[in-house]
Amino acid sequence: MNGRNTKLFVLRNTPVLLFLVLLAAFGLMSDRFLTIGNFVNIVIQAAHIGIIAIGMTFVLLIGGIDLSVGANMYVVASVLGLFLKDLPLPVSFPLATLLGLAFGAVNGWIVTRLRVAAFITTLSTLFVGRGIALYFSGNKMVGFTPQILALGRASYFGVPSAIWAFAAVFAAAYVTLSQTTFGRQLYAVGADPDAAGKAGIDVRRIVFSVYCIAGVCAAIGGLVSLSQVAVASSTFGLQKEFPVIAATVLGGTSLFGGRGGVLGTVFGAVLIQTVENGLVMTNADPYLYPLVISVIIFIAVFVDSSRTSILERLERRQIRVERA
């Protein structure tokens, strides 16, 4: 294997290599880390991040961004706890999910109709959404019924409910991206929106749809998180966009659009949670957690930009060879 192939191998498999290094490092520092029970706990804790990251995958695939997912979570939690808590869960949860859809639809409408850049749009709705939720809650902790906590602790066929929700969202997203016309059109828009439009694809509809999907996933992720803690403080969902984006990019989805998938996103979410779990297991200083996550985000962005530029150079070389 020559130097170029080695570099490509490392870039393409960075998440796996990083995961193996983390397993070895934390396993040496804590004898409780490499246990089946701990791995199950990691997946449970990663479920809400993974669900939101799956929605973020759709957005990144078209070259967009959604910084408002944490605010979406908090809005859904506040409305559920303040106005919908007396309704049965089969009614309140779908209504809360529809609220998340509406939040995403607002992002999609501003991006597609008003043509405001996605970064500015979702940064604005992040602050607006969190402000609205703080107004509703009076900046106080919002409590929930014991049924929600019972749902979070429930298991079906020996599998915790959070993992079932994670698996269901993953399956729906995987089928959508790999087996439907919508999925193929989404990749086409991400690769070249102008060419996709000339080919007859309704680019505006695709862009609007992915923000709606991200909104739904943020709501579901928030509900899964609520079922595990049963309360929502003023910091609920705060800065969740950072580990979500890191998980998505670490999983191989490009920030520049057109490349990636939800399978890698699931792995990225588990990797992020493995880091947090390992830091807890080794009794690391809690103030180090943001530093470590920021380093992982930097690695994710660096690998993504390096991988994209290298692949583009290889494609140009291949074109020259074919022409020659």
ABEGO torsion letter per residue (X at the ends): XBAAAAAAAAAAAAAAAAAAAAAAAAAAABAAABBAAAAAAAAAAAAAAAAAAAAAAAAAAAGBBBAAAAAAAAAAAAAAAAAAAABBAAAAAAAAAAAAAAAAAAAAAAAAAAGBBAAAAAAAAAAAAAAAAAAAAGGBBBBBBAAAAAAAABBBGGBBAAAAAAAAAAAAAAAAAAABAAAAAAAAAAABAAAAAAAGBBAAAAAAAAAAAAAAAAAAAAAAAAAAAGBBBAABGBGAAAAAAAAAAAAGBBAAEGBEBAAAAAAAAAAAAAAAAAAAAAGBBAAAAAAAAAAAAAAAAAAAAAAAAAAAAAAAAAAAAAAX
